[in-house]
Amino acid sequence: MKAVIIGGGIAGLTMALHLKRINWEVVVCEKLASIPNRGHAFLMNYEGLSVLSEFFGETKAHLMKQHVNLFSLKRPDDEEKIKIQLNDWYCLKRIDVISFLYSFFTHDVLIEGRSFSHFIYENNKAIAAVFENGEIEYGDVFIGADGSNSKVRNAIFGKTNFSLVEVNEVVGISGKRMSRKGDDVIFQKIQSQNKGLAFGYIPSSSDEVVWFLQYDVKLSPGIEENNPESLKAFCTEMMNDFPDDVKTVLEATDFTNAYIWRTRDFDLLPSFHKENVVLIGDAAHLALPFTSAGTTNAIIDAKCVSESLVEFTSFEDAFNKYYEIRSPKIESHIEQGRILKETFLNPKKYSERGFILPLVSDSTKPKSIFIDKPLKIIYYTDPICSTCWVIQPILRKLKLDYGDYLEIDYHMGGLLPSWKDYNKGIIKTPLDAAKHWEEVNESQKMFLDGDIWIEDPLYSSFPPSIAFKAAQLQDSDKAITFLRRLKELVFLEKKNITRWDIIENAALSSGLDTALLKKDFADKGPKLFEADLELAKDLKINIFPTLFFLKEGIVNHTIKGFQPYEKFEEIILSIIPDAVKKKISYSAETLFSMYNNMTEDEFSFLMDTTIAESNILLNDLYDLGKIDKYMSKHGIVWMLNLNAKI
């Protein structure tokens, strides 16, 4: 089979690589006479980069990429509205990606200077592509990868109805060397709170940043685009009230390479193909650039088309399958782009809770449907409660085994208001707490390091408790992950979780927006925490953990302090006799994707394996680079390696 690919950009070249892999004959036709390098840099998520990484070992060319691990949205007065960790996003220079892809092709496969004109048809199917220079290329399948202004799309579907251009972007690259805090590489966006005006910049390397200036077209008359001085003056004027960092980026920019991008999209097409002609990338679909989805989508399209052609002998069936797989996600990206445009153009309408992260993210996934579960557990805990730490594996296993039946409602108990006049049993001072933790470590299989109470004693458990209540306002599941991370920090890593920098790092790693968390920590969090304390008084709670098991709002059983897993299971089955334990065999890697950090004993307990078997599984994952080791005082803590993907 022979494929004629029209368009030698990232989409077309990636498509060609995949088709060559399945032994198709391929010809790529590019309209430009040299490597297309329009566009400076872009963001790509792991899903797209992983497709390219399949070819890393097949060429001497190296693909440079800059991992971007934080997104921050600020107002021009420096008030931070969003701060969130990015685990899977990379900044790549377009010329680097194109050069990497070009390295796979010879001039007889990648033919430049061919601008598409029309198709020659026979029995309603295209048999050849004709180019404006008079050249003709025959083939079995024709793939339109010629961008948003696709002539191939127009040839098979007619004229495209684009949306109105309401937002323009000036795009440039600056020689400004960005200062860094630790390992943080930040996608920084500054957005006006009064009008549709924003400036964003992303490090593309250690000494360059790519930047964009977004503006509501109603804010400005036409600009003399081909005049670098005019473009520089326009940007300087528009950013007059923005921070000095923005002005510094602009001052270090060569405006001869800057350009204006008129942003637009079009509705999802009813199909991505007609007969034996199929579209990929921006030729097939176009979302507004707020989502940073375009390049990733093009790369994934290419792989999907290739896999569909392997699965089906009929082109019609293959291309229908491609549309079936890709169209739902594309439609959500188009919708997300339009929502982001609306929030950009009308910032006064939206509070920080109305913002959507300006990247394709979990917010594009359908929300899980809430199911009213038959058993509710009211769980009173505290971030520094040693027994609450010890029962962590039990709570995790209950979720794995009986998660369909129970819902756990987390409340904070306020174990340590302060050390002033503190008198709870044998613990009266931080030194008593240190001794107690070491004793618990000896008797249980969860590590605790009491040295925190000697080296950097916490003055109270209230700050992390309030932070947890603030986190619940954002996302209940992420709040639970956050609480677990706070416990790991204090029990294993001897970190003082009353400090905001420690709290913030835990929140970021849990997927929380720490700018919003900080606001709620000061405002709504204390009130929610106080409500928990009042309820604890009403329920006469004086031991942690305390768990109330409720069915239809009535307490059936109560557990105070430590109890083995079998006791929890016994109570669940007494309340719901027909409850069936899930019989799902989780792989070791899957378990770490669910619960990032585990000791060997915890892993063994959750996997239902022996310590010897667990040791083999853990070391195998470690040798593969899937997990890392943290050497705590009392033993190894195994941690998911979040950077192992690429």
Phi, psi and omega per residue, in radians:
M1 nan 2.554 3.140
K2 -2.151 2.270 3.082
A3 -1.947 2.325 3.020
V4 -1.844 2.014 -3.104
I5 -1.780 2.153 -3.099
I6 -1.807 1.849 -3.068
G7 2.132 2.032 -3.087
G8 -1.865 0.609 3.026
G9 -1.533 -2.798 -3.077
I10 -1.086 -0.745 -3.124
A11 -1.086 -0.886 -3.079
G12 -1.120 -0.739 -3.115
L13 -1.213 -0.682 3.079
T14 -1.114 -0.700 3.092
M15 -1.039 -0.774 -3.125
A16 -1.087 -0.710 3.128
L17 -1.065 -0.748 -3.130
H18 -1.187 -0.663 3.125
L19 -1.240 -0.630 3.065
K20 -1.087 -0.605 -3.125
R21 -1.128 -0.512 3.115
I22 -1.748 0.348 2.989
N23 1.195 0.565 2.990
W24 -1.527 2.625 2.946
E25 -1.392 2.348 -3.035
V26 -2.314 2.410 2.945
V27 -2.258 2.203 3.114
V28 -1.833 2.212 -3.092
C29 -1.967 1.983 -3.107
E30 -1.952 2.320 -3.062
K31 -1.248 -0.524 -3.117
L32 -1.357 2.749 -3.098
A33 -1.570 -0.036 3.115
S34 -2.618 3.134 -3.091
I35 -0.950 2.168 3.104
P36 -1.256 2.136 -3.086
N37 -2.216 0.415 3.080
R38 -1.120 2.302 -3.100
G39 1.693 2.401 -3.047
H40 -1.563 -0.999 -3.109
A41 -2.745 2.903 -3.114
F42 -2.678 2.876 3.037
L43 -1.643 2.434 3.074
M44 -2.342 2.396 3.104
N45 -1.576 3.052 -3.039
Y46 -1.029 -0.613 -3.089
E47 -1.026 -0.712 3.112
G48 -1.319 -0.753 -3.089
L49 -1.153 -0.564 3.134
S50 -1.130 -0.534 3.089
V51 -1.168 -0.794 3.105
L52 -1.115 -0.615 -3.078
S53 -1.122 -0.328 3.094
E54 -1.071 -0.370 -3.063
F55 -1.868 0.085 -3.041
F56 -1.028 -0.618 -3.070
G57 -1.489 0.061 -3.033
E58 -1.832 0.106 3.118
T59 -2.604 2.712 3.080
K60 -1.369 -0.286 -3.136
A61 -1.167 2.505 -3.132
H62 -1.963 2.358 3.141
L63 -1.693 1.952 3.115
M64 -1.344 2.415 3.120
K65 -2.581 2.568 3.121
Q66 -2.033 1.999 3.107
H67 -1.206 2.262 3.107
V68 -1.953 2.049 -2.970
N69 -1.955 -0.016 3.101
L70 -2.435 2.496 2.941
F71 -2.065 2.339 3.115
S72 -2.317 2.283 3.031
L73 -1.989 2.146 -3.142
K74 -2.148 2.822 2.935
R75 -1.559 2.820 3.131
P76 -1.004 -0.414 3.103
D77 -1.481 0.165 3.078
D78 1.428 0.102 3.060
E79 -1.237 2.180 -3.109
E80 -1.532 2.199 -3.109
K81 -1.797 -0.549 3.104
I82 -2.410 2.398 2.945
K83 -2.556 2.026 -3.039
I84 -2.509 2.565 -3.133
Q85 -1.384 2.444 3.045
L86 -1.961 2.078 -3.109
N87 -1.595 -0.481 -2.879
D88 -2.226 0.541 -3.099
W89 -2.080 2.491 -3.082
Y90 -2.365 2.535 3.034
C91 -1.787 2.230 3.139
L92 -2.249 2.477 3.015
K93 -1.352 2.344 -3.097
R94 -1.050 -0.713 -3.116
I95 -1.109 -0.566 3.113
D96 -1.181 -0.726 -3.134
V97 -1.189 -0.783 3.132
I98 -1.069 -0.779 -3.136
S99 -1.097 -0.706 3.092
F100 -1.034 -0.819 -3.119
L101 -1.202 -0.667 3.129
Y102 -1.058 -0.485 -3.054
S103 -1.134 -0.248 -3.111
F104 -1.533 -0.182 -2.916
F105 -2.123 2.551 3.012
T106 -1.717 2.929 -3.046
H107 -1.203 -0.311 3.093
D108 -1.412 -0.277 3.092
V109 -1.731 -0.742 3.128
L110 -1.829 1.817 -3.040
I111 -1.862 2.083 -3.093
E112 -1.625 2.877 3.108
G113 1.347 0.373 3.129
R114 -1.945 1.858 3.088
S115 -1.742 2.124 -3.031
F116 -1.087 2.432 3.083
S117 -1.990 -1.058 -3.088
H118 -2.873 3.034 3.087
F119 -1.799 2.677 2.906
I120 -1.767 2.261 -3.058
Y121 -1.940 2.652 3.008
E122 -2.544 2.104 -3.070
N123 0.977 0.758 3.084
N124 1.213 0.068 3.102
K125 -1.968 2.510 3.096
A126 -1.224 2.337 3.086
I127 -2.036 -0.247 -3.139
A128 -2.777 2.623 3.018
A129 -1.827 2.322 3.133
V130 -1.878 2.417 -3.093
F131 -1.986 2.790 -3.033
E132 -1.100 -0.367 3.099
N133 -1.498 0.091 3.093
G134 1.611 -0.158 -3.136
E135 -1.280 2.638 -3.115
I136 -2.252 2.379 3.098
E137 -2.204 2.081 3.131
Y138 -1.534 2.647 3.117
G139 -2.935 3.069 3.103
D140 -1.654 -0.630 3.136
V141 -2.299 2.477 3.133
F142 -2.138 2.249 -3.023
I143 -2.063 2.042 3.110
G144 -1.493 1.910 3.109
A145 -2.192 0.661 -2.974
D146 -1.790 0.535 2.903
G147 1.398 -3.056 -3.014
S148 -1.115 -0.519 3.113
N149 -1.637 0.622 -2.982
S150 -0.952 2.123 3.011
K151 -1.303 -0.502 3.112
V152 -1.167 -0.753 3.104
R153 -1.052 -0.776 3.114
N154 -1.089 -0.623 -3.108
A155 -1.163 -0.591 -3.066
I156 -1.764 -0.411 -3.091
F157 -2.112 -0.094 -3.069
G158 1.492 -3.035 -3.059
K159 -1.106 2.398 3.130
T160 -1.510 2.395 3.067
N161 -1.638 1.711 3.128
F162 -1.395 2.724 3.018
S163 -1.249 2.828 3.062
L164 -1.145 2.538 3.067
V165 -1.424 1.919 3.128
E166 -1.912 -0.328 -3.129
V167 -2.296 2.269 3.010
N168 -1.869 2.692 3.030
E169 -2.199 2.288 2.887
V170 -1.638 2.249 -3.062
V171 -2.109 2.372 3.132
G172 -2.664 3.082 3.073
I173 -2.289 2.401 -3.005
S174 -2.077 2.556 3.068
G175 -1.487 0.209 3.115
K176 -1.161 2.160 3.071
R177 -1.481 2.065 -3.030
M178 -1.445 2.369 3.045
S179 -1.259 2.557 -3.106
R180 -2.210 2.543 3.062
K181 -1.861 1.850 -3.094
G182 1.092 -2.291 -3.121
D183 -1.649 0.099 -3.054
D184 -1.263 2.253 2.989
V185 -2.106 1.998 -2.893
I186 -1.879 2.298 2.871
F187 -1.503 1.820 -3.058
Q188 -1.783 2.235 3.062
K189 -2.209 2.334 3.068
I190 -2.044 2.123 -3.017
Q191 -2.225 2.323 3.118
S192 -1.077 2.527 3.077
Q193 -1.585 -0.059 -3.044
N194 -1.998 -0.381 -3.033
K195 -2.688 2.985 -3.137
G196 -1.370 1.429 -3.111
L197 -2.617 2.227 -3.119
A198 -2.664 2.739 3.078
F199 -2.343 2.295 3.107
G200 -2.286 2.603 3.066
Y201 -2.557 2.551 -3.047
I202 -2.400 2.218 3.062
P203 -1.097 2.198 3.050
S204 -1.739 -0.231 3.045
S205 -2.847 -3.058 -3.094
S206 -1.206 -0.367 -3.075
D207 -2.255 0.336 3.095
E208 -2.491 2.596 2.975
V209 -2.278 2.467 2.976
V210 -1.628 2.448 -3.090
W211 -2.343 2.815 3.066
F212 -2.515 2.485 3.056
L213 -2.013 1.944 -3.139
Q214 -1.698 2.385 3.109
Y215 -2.597 2.516 3.019
D216 -1.092 2.181 -3.063
V217 -1.056 -0.369 3.124
K218 -1.270 -0.224 -3.111
L219 -1.405 -0.260 -3.001
S220 -2.541 2.485 2.975
P221 -1.272 -3.105 -3.131
G222 -1.064 2.676 -3.133
I223 -2.053 2.530 3.069
E224 -1.354 1.579 -2.938
E225 -1.103 -0.640 -3.043
N226 -1.488 0.148 3.121
N227 -1.922 1.819 -3.086
P228 -0.995 -0.667 -3.125
E229 -1.165 -0.693 3.106
S230 -1.127 -0.709 3.134
L231 -1.168 -0.701 3.107
K232 -1.124 -0.757 3.136
A233 -1.102 -0.698 3.122
F234 -1.078 -0.849 -3.125
C235 -1.103 -0.719 3.137
T236 -1.092 -0.726 3.136
E237 -1.192 -0.770 -3.117
M238 -1.113 -0.557 -3.088
M239 -1.690 0.332 -3.064
N240 -0.993 -0.653 -3.092
D241 -1.717 0.186 -3.125
F242 -1.625 2.882 -3.046
P243 -1.066 2.868 -3.124
D244 -1.095 -0.544 3.124
D245 -1.006 -0.685 -3.139
V246 -1.135 -0.776 -3.132
K247 -1.135 -0.626 3.105
T248 -1.128 -0.718 3.100
V249 -1.070 -0.777 -3.125
L250 -1.144 -0.682 -3.121
E251 -1.124 -0.492 -3.122
A252 -1.647 0.304 -3.093
T253 -1.784 2.372 2.985
D254 -1.554 1.802 -3.021
F255 -1.305 -0.065 3.042
T256 -1.198 -0.339 3.133
N257 -1.827 0.018 3.118
A258 -1.470 2.731 -3.132
Y259 -2.672 2.917 3.116
I260 -1.828 2.331 3.119
W261 -1.994 2.072 3.115
R262 -1.578 1.858 -2.980
T263 -1.379 2.366 3.131
R264 -2.767 2.914 3.060
D265 -2.504 -3.101 2.986
F266 -2.528 2.728 -3.112
D267 -1.059 2.705 3.095
L268 -1.000 2.245 3.110
L269 -1.213 2.640 3.114
P270 -1.215 -0.266 3.104
S271 -2.782 2.725 3.062
F272 -1.777 0.164 -3.116
H273 -2.613 2.880 2.955
K274 -2.514 2.028 -3.053
E275 0.965 -2.065 -3.083
N276 -1.795 0.351 3.067
V277 -1.983 2.192 -3.081
V278 -2.264 2.602 -3.110
L279 -1.902 2.558 3.024
I280 -2.400 2.829 3.093
G281 1.120 -2.583 -3.099
D282 -1.109 -0.344 3.057
A283 -1.176 -0.555 -3.098
A284 -1.574 -0.571 -3.037
H285 -2.782 2.628 -3.086
L286 -2.519 2.049 3.029
A287 -1.834 2.749 3.087
L288 -1.116 2.599 -2.996
P289 -1.215 -0.108 3.094
F290 -0.981 -0.477 -3.048
T291 -1.469 -0.282 -3.043
S292 0.929 0.636 -3.029
A293 -1.775 -0.262 -2.918
G294 -1.004 -0.921 -3.068
T295 -1.193 -0.744 3.103
T296 -1.028 -0.792 3.141
N297 -1.070 -0.698 -3.140
A298 -1.095 -0.744 -3.122
I299 -1.165 -0.724 3.133
I300 -1.204 -0.653 3.044
D301 -0.926 -0.829 -3.073
A302 -1.038 -0.790 3.139
K303 -1.154 -0.699 -3.116
C304 -1.118 -0.742 3.104
V305 -1.075 -0.787 -3.134
S306 -1.061 -0.809 -3.126
E307 -1.137 -0.632 3.125
S308 -1.191 -0.628 3.109
L309 -1.190 -0.510 3.061
V310 -1.277 -0.672 -3.062
E311 -1.268 -0.593 -3.038
F312 -2.111 2.467 3.070
T313 -1.428 -0.437 3.139
S314 -1.555 2.249 3.072
F315 -1.039 -0.711 -3.122
E316 -1.036 -0.814 -3.137
D317 -1.154 -0.707 -3.126
A318 -1.107 -0.793 -3.083
F319 -1.300 -0.506 3.022
N320 -1.158 -0.682 3.109
K321 -1.131 -0.743 3.078
Y322 -0.977 -0.809 3.138
Y323 -1.153 -0.718 -3.128
E324 -1.063 -0.679 -3.113
I325 -1.319 -0.772 -2.943
R326 -1.580 -0.546 -2.984
S327 -1.081 -0.667 3.140
P328 -1.072 -0.748 -3.141
K329 -1.202 -0.720 3.117
I330 -1.056 -0.751 -3.140
E331 -1.065 -0.690 3.121
S332 -1.169 -0.604 3.107
H333 -1.179 -0.714 3.092
I334 -1.053 -0.789 -3.134
E335 -1.144 -0.733 3.134
Q336 -1.096 -0.726 3.110
G337 -1.037 -0.687 -3.130
R338 -1.235 -0.644 3.074
I339 -1.126 -0.754 3.126
L340 -1.111 -0.655 3.081
K341 -1.103 -0.716 3.138
E342 -1.104 -0.761 3.124
T343 -1.176 -0.564 3.116
F344 -1.197 -0.791 -3.077
L345 -1.295 -0.402 -3.078
N346 -2.266 1.095 -3.016
P347 -1.118 -0.444 -3.118
K348 -1.173 -0.386 -3.104
K349 -1.333 -0.360 -2.908
Y350 -2.041 2.217 3.005
S351 -1.423 3.137 3.121
E352 -1.086 -0.416 3.116
R353 -1.391 -0.141 3.104
G354 -1.667 -0.087 -3.125
F355 -1.322 2.575 2.964
I356 -2.034 2.379 3.102
L357 -0.969 2.194 -3.068
P358 -1.347 0.934 3.058
L359 -2.644 2.685 3.009
V360 -1.077 2.166 -2.985
S361 -2.588 -3.005 3.114
D362 -1.043 -0.378 -3.128
S363 -1.140 -0.278 3.117
T364 -1.492 -0.187 -3.127
K365 -1.483 2.556 3.116
P366 -1.095 2.428 3.111
K367 -1.180 2.482 3.097
S368 -1.167 2.487 -3.124
I369 -1.336 2.261 -3.131
F370 -1.236 2.239 3.097
I371 -2.020 2.197 3.122
D372 -1.280 1.902 -3.053
K373 -1.538 2.606 -2.993
P374 -1.222 -0.363 -3.080
L375 -2.166 2.214 3.096
K376 -1.983 2.362 3.082
I377 -2.007 2.084 2.992
I378 -1.562 2.024 -2.995
Y379 -1.994 2.005 3.080
Y380 -1.736 2.162 -3.048
T381 -2.467 -3.096 3.090
D382 -2.692 2.487 -3.076
P383 -1.051 -0.392 -3.104
I384 -1.961 0.232 3.122
C385 -1.343 2.046 -3.066
S386 -1.156 -0.662 3.135
T387 -1.209 -0.606 3.063
C388 -1.099 -0.559 3.081
W389 -1.238 -0.719 -3.093
V390 -1.134 -0.563 -3.113
I391 -1.517 0.068 3.126
Q392 -0.922 -0.836 3.131
P393 -1.049 -0.599 -3.138
I394 -1.136 -0.793 3.133
L395 -1.113 -0.669 3.116
R396 -1.139 -0.736 -3.120
K397 -1.215 -0.632 3.074
L398 -1.046 -0.692 3.126
K399 -1.151 -0.696 3.120
L400 -1.172 -0.731 -3.013
D401 -1.500 -0.685 -3.016
Y402 -2.246 0.413 -3.080
G403 -1.051 -0.420 3.137
D404 -1.266 -0.283 -3.037
Y405 -1.876 -0.364 -2.980
L406 -2.224 2.613 3.076
E407 -2.187 2.223 -3.127
I408 -1.809 2.150 -3.126
D409 -1.821 1.907 -3.024
Y410 -1.463 2.322 3.061
H411 -2.299 2.641 -3.141
M412 -1.727 2.388 -3.032
G413 -1.731 -0.272 3.123
G414 1.231 0.923 -3.063
L415 -1.097 -0.721 -3.075
L416 -2.210 1.611 3.068
P417 -1.100 -0.797 3.066
S418 -2.992 3.017 3.119
W419 -1.486 -0.130 3.141
K420 -1.198 2.088 3.127
D421 1.013 0.413 3.123
Y422 -1.298 2.276 -3.103
N423 -2.667 1.509 -3.135
K424 -2.105 1.662 3.118
G425 1.156 -2.266 -3.081
I426 -1.426 -0.185 -3.069
I427 -1.712 2.054 3.124
K428 -2.225 -0.293 -3.100
T429 -2.456 2.911 3.052
P430 -1.002 -0.603 3.127
L431 -1.136 -0.619 3.063
D432 -1.117 -0.696 3.126
A433 -1.116 -0.705 3.125
A434 -1.062 -0.801 -3.139
K435 -1.110 -0.748 -3.123
H436 -1.087 -0.755 -3.131
W437 -1.087 -0.704 3.135
E438 -1.153 -0.627 3.099
E439 -1.168 -0.720 3.102
V440 -1.102 -0.700 3.125
N441 -1.054 -0.651 -3.137
E442 -1.190 -0.596 -3.028
S443 -1.637 -0.290 -3.078
Q444 -2.066 3.052 -3.109
K445 -1.857 0.239 3.025
M446 -1.886 2.209 -3.080
F447 -1.180 2.445 2.970
L448 -2.387 2.395 3.123
D449 -2.016 1.782 -3.090
G450 -1.245 -0.122 -3.097
D451 -1.108 -0.349 3.098
I452 -0.999 -0.591 -3.100
W453 -1.338 -0.194 3.076
I454 -1.739 -0.747 -3.024
E455 -1.465 -0.685 -3.082
D456 -2.675 1.187 -3.007
P457 -1.095 2.393 3.069
L458 -1.255 2.421 -3.139
Y459 -1.487 -0.287 -3.084
S460 -2.952 2.764 2.999
S461 -1.733 0.083 -3.080
F462 -1.208 -0.785 -3.109
P463 -0.993 -0.854 3.112
P464 -1.178 -0.495 3.087
S465 -1.162 -0.766 3.110
I466 -1.128 -0.686 3.122
A467 -1.074 -0.685 3.099
F468 -1.115 -0.756 3.127
K469 -1.105 -0.652 3.078
A470 -1.134 -0.662 3.139
A471 -1.147 -0.621 3.134
Q472 -1.051 -0.475 3.116
L473 -1.152 -0.492 -3.141
Q474 -1.481 -0.910 -3.034
D475 -2.868 2.099 -3.047
S476 -1.158 -0.664 3.134
D477 -1.194 -0.764 3.108
K478 -1.147 -0.545 3.098
A479 -1.119 -0.679 3.110
I480 -1.170 -0.721 3.065
T481 -1.067 -0.711 3.114
F482 -1.076 -0.790 3.138
L483 -1.087 -0.734 3.095
R484 -1.053 -0.748 -3.123
R485 -1.150 -0.672 3.067
L486 -1.043 -0.741 3.139
K487 -1.131 -0.727 3.100
E488 -1.043 -0.726 -3.099
L489 -1.114 -0.745 -3.074
V490 -1.435 -0.708 -3.057
F491 -1.399 -0.604 -3.049
L492 -1.824 -0.678 -2.963
E493 -1.864 0.053 3.076
K494 0.986 0.774 3.109
K495 -1.803 2.415 -3.106
N496 -1.419 1.764 -3.024
I497 -1.431 0.217 2.933
T498 -1.510 -0.239 -3.094
R499 -1.463 2.424 -3.071
W500 -1.127 -0.651 -3.107
D501 -1.119 -0.602 3.097
I502 -1.248 -0.765 3.095
I503 -1.034 -0.784 -3.103
E504 -1.098 -0.775 -3.140
N505 -1.093 -0.686 3.096
A506 -1.130 -0.703 -3.135
A507 -1.170 -0.742 3.123
L508 -1.058 -0.785 -3.118
S509 -1.201 -0.241 3.123
S510 -1.713 0.059 3.091
G511 1.487 0.264 -3.134
L512 -1.569 2.676 3.038
D513 -1.471 1.905 -3.003
T514 -1.404 -0.357 3.032
A515 -1.178 -0.759 3.089
L516 -1.203 -0.678 3.115
L517 -1.053 -0.736 -3.127
K518 -1.092 -0.692 3.115
K519 -1.152 -0.802 -3.136
D520 -1.219 -0.531 3.096
F521 -1.057 -0.621 -3.122
A522 -1.523 -0.392 -2.986
D523 -1.983 -1.294 -3.007
K524 -1.447 -0.524 -3.089
G525 -1.005 -0.868 -3.139
P526 -1.023 -0.637 -3.140
K527 -1.197 -0.704 3.108
L528 -1.178 -0.653 3.101
F529 -1.139 -0.742 3.116
E530 -1.082 -0.650 3.096
A531 -1.121 -0.683 3.071
D532 -1.073 -0.756 -3.124
L533 -1.130 -0.675 3.118
E534 -1.145 -0.733 3.105
L535 -1.128 -0.655 3.112
A536 -1.065 -0.668 3.086
K537 -1.122 -0.786 -3.126
D538 -1.089 -0.620 -3.112
L539 -1.522 -0.007 3.115
K540 0.988 0.817 -3.141
I541 -1.497 2.137 3.098
N542 -2.339 0.095 3.104
I543 -2.293 2.432 3.079
F544 -2.109 2.413 -0.056
P545 -1.373 2.731 2.945
T546 -2.190 2.289 -3.110
L547 -2.243 2.195 3.075
F548 -1.825 2.256 3.135
F549 -1.774 2.029 -3.055
L550 -2.032 2.403 2.963
K551 -2.202 2.175 -3.089
E552 0.948 0.687 3.053
G553 1.409 -0.002 -3.104
I554 -1.919 2.309 3.129
V555 -1.253 2.135 3.122
N556 -1.735 -0.668 -3.102
H557 -2.554 2.765 3.089
T558 -2.384 2.401 3.007
I559 -2.064 2.285 3.081
K560 -2.165 2.249 -3.118
G561 1.340 -2.857 -3.061
F562 -1.390 2.357 2.968
Q563 -2.423 2.599 -3.138
P564 -1.224 2.900 -3.133
Y565 -0.985 -0.673 -3.088
E566 -1.060 -0.563 3.119
K567 -1.183 -0.742 3.084
F568 -1.067 -0.801 -3.120
E569 -1.094 -0.707 3.122
E570 -1.049 -0.745 -3.138
I571 -1.157 -0.780 3.141
I572 -1.014 -0.792 -3.095
L573 -1.268 -0.447 3.085
S574 -1.269 -0.538 3.133
I575 -1.489 -0.682 3.138
I576 -2.178 1.462 -3.033
P577 -1.042 -0.501 -3.099
D578 -1.627 0.201 3.106
A579 -1.116 2.359 -3.106
V580 -2.035 2.202 3.114
K581 -1.171 2.361 3.106
K582 -1.084 2.387 3.091
K583 -1.929 1.132 -3.138
I584 -1.882 2.221 3.114
S585 -1.631 1.813 -3.136
Y586 -1.455 2.426 2.996
S587 -1.332 2.804 3.126
A588 -1.047 -0.711 -3.128
E589 -1.160 -0.696 3.111
T590 -1.096 -0.726 -3.134
L591 -1.080 -0.682 3.111
F592 -1.226 -0.488 3.065
S593 -1.216 -0.423 3.119
M594 -1.547 -0.778 -3.106
Y595 -2.205 1.764 -2.916
N596 -1.107 -0.605 -3.041
N597 -2.143 2.340 3.115
M598 -2.652 2.548 2.911
T599 -1.392 2.960 3.128
E600 -1.097 -0.711 3.141
D601 -1.140 -0.721 3.135
E602 -1.133 -0.776 3.107
F603 -1.024 -0.804 -3.123
S604 -1.090 -0.712 3.136
F605 -1.121 -0.770 -3.112
L606 -1.277 -0.571 -3.110
M607 -1.522 -0.186 -3.062
D608 1.023 0.792 3.098
T609 -2.136 2.861 3.057
T610 -1.309 2.855 3.091
I611 -1.050 -0.710 -3.134
A612 -1.103 -0.766 3.110
E613 -1.135 -0.704 3.135
S614 -1.108 -0.706 -3.135
N615 -1.045 -0.713 3.114
I616 -1.143 -0.816 -3.121
L617 -1.078 -0.764 -3.106
L618 -1.161 -0.747 -3.137
N619 -1.215 -0.556 3.055
D620 -1.111 -0.792 3.109
L621 -1.103 -0.658 3.129
Y622 -1.142 -0.758 3.136
D623 -1.115 -0.529 3.110
L624 -1.417 -0.085 -3.133
G625 1.391 0.212 -3.108
K626 -1.371 -0.550 3.135
I627 -2.296 2.783 3.087
D628 -2.030 2.966 3.074
K629 -1.931 2.410 2.925
Y630 -2.036 2.085 -3.092
M631 -1.516 1.702 3.076
S632 -1.415 3.039 -3.115
K633 -1.033 -0.615 -3.009
H634 -1.835 -0.037 3.122
G635 2.720 -3.048 -3.044
I636 -1.454 2.345 2.920
V637 -1.901 2.188 -3.114
W638 -1.602 2.274 -2.997
M639 -2.247 2.363 3.087
L640 -1.023 2.302 3.087
N641 -1.496 1.747 -3.074
L642 -1.227 -0.272 -3.108
N643 -1.753 0.210 -3.044
A644 -1.452 -0.091 -2.992
K645 -1.214 -0.803 -3.068
I646 -2.069 nan nan
